[in-house]
């Protein structure tokens, strides 16, 4: 168990509005993929939209969607994304989304366990990744960073200088 969890946000630009018939399989898959995430090892939390799913439309651009979630570790997120039924949907992304080109589609960062990130924080992290590349504050699977080390309080014993009366 660690003092930190992994937050991640990913984004995509839709080929058509979610109500369009060409998006029906993607929309149906949202419920399935969210249920899969919810029961996946290491899953902690996800931001839910108005419809109870994990897809949030960008306030200024309804054709841009985001998902924001928290996991115990990058390994847990990787297992969900690439070693579960989610991979079948990931392989079909070109049917539903415009290619990203050089734009960052996913960013990860560490947060103290028990905290939940906001959509605004996630979008800011995407911007950091685009501006500076991978750093401990905004990274990818390809170039990740370990969780921060929490300073532990010094143990005091009768022999330690901190425990002696002044």
N, C-alpha and C positions, 0 to 999 in steps of 0.2 A: 504494500500500500504506500502511496506517495502523497505528499502534501499538495501536489499539483495534478490537474487534469488537463487534457488536450482539448482546446476549442478549435473548431473548424467551420469555415464558411465556404460555400461554393456557389458559383453563379453561372447562369446560362442565358442566352438570348433566344427566345422562342421563335420558331419559324412561323407560327400562327397563334392567335389567341387561344387560351386554354379551352374555350367553348367551341372551337372549331372541330368538326368531325375528324380532321387529320391528327388531332391531339388526343383522341379518345383513349387509345391504349396507354399513352403516357399518364393521363389523368387517372385511369383505373389503376395503373401501377403505383401511383403515389400511396394509396392506402396499403397496398401489399408491401411496398418497400419501407414505409414507416412502421408497420407492424413487425417486419423483419428486424429493423433497427432496434425497436423497443425490446425485443427479446434476445438480441445479440449480446454475447459476453462483452463486458467492458462498456456498454452503452450507459450513459449517465442522464442525458437530457437533450431535448431538441426544442427549438422555437416552433410554435404552432401558429399557423395562419388563421384567418377568420373561419375557414372551413374545417379547422381542426387538423389539417395536414401540415406538413413541414415546409411547404413552398410559399414563400412570401414574395409578392410582386414589389418591384422597386417603386417607391412613391412617385418619382418623376418619370418613370418609364415602365409601364405595365407589361411590356414585352421582355423585360429583364426580370428573372426570378432568382431567389436566393434560398439556400437551406443553411441553417445554422445549428450545430449540435456540439455536444461535449462527450468525450470518451475518456476512459481511464488511461489509455496509452495510444501511441501511433499504431502499434501492432493490432490492437482491437479494431481501430478504424480501418486499417488496411484489410483485415480479415473480412469485415463487413463489406467493404467496397469491392474487393477483388477476389474473394474466396467464398462468396455466397451467391444466391440467386440475383443479387444486385448487379453482378457482373453482366448478366444477360441484358438488363436494361441499359447498362453503361455502354455496351457494344452497339446499341441501337440509337445512341444519342444523336447521330447525324440526321436521323429521321425527324427529330423533334426540335433540334437546336441548330442555330447558325454556328459554324466553326469559330473558335476563339481567336485564331491567328496567334499573335504574340501576346495577347491579353491574358493576364493571370485569371484562371478559372477557380482555383482553390488555394486557400491559405490556412495555415495552422499556427497556433500559438498556445503557450502555457498560461493557465489561470490557476489561482489558488483553489483547491478542492472546496466545493460548497458554493462557489460563486457561479453566476450565470452571465454570459456575455450578452451584449445587446447587438441588434442589427447594425446600428451605427458604428459600434466598435469593430464589428466584422468587416464592414465596408471600408473602414479606415485601415484595417490590416491589409486588405487587398491593395489599397493605394500604397501602403508602405512597401509591400512586396514589389509592386510595379516600379516604384521609384528607386529602391535601393537593392533590389534582389533579396535573396534569402538572408535573414539575420535571425538571431534568437527571438526577436519580437514578431517575425512574420516569415514563415518558412513553408517548405513543401515536402512531399515524400522523398523527392529526389535529393534534396539537401535539407535534412532535418537537424534539430538541435535537441540536446537532452533537457529534461526538466530542470529548472533551477534547483539549487541545493538550498534547503531552508537552514538558516543558522539555528543550531540547537543551543539551548541555554547551558551554560557551564554547570556541571554538577558540583555541588559544594560538599566537601567532606571535612571532618575535623582537622585534617592535615592541610587543606587548601588555604591559601592566603585569604580568600574571600570569606571564609567561615570564621576567621580569627577576629576577636573583638579589637577595635581600634584603640 
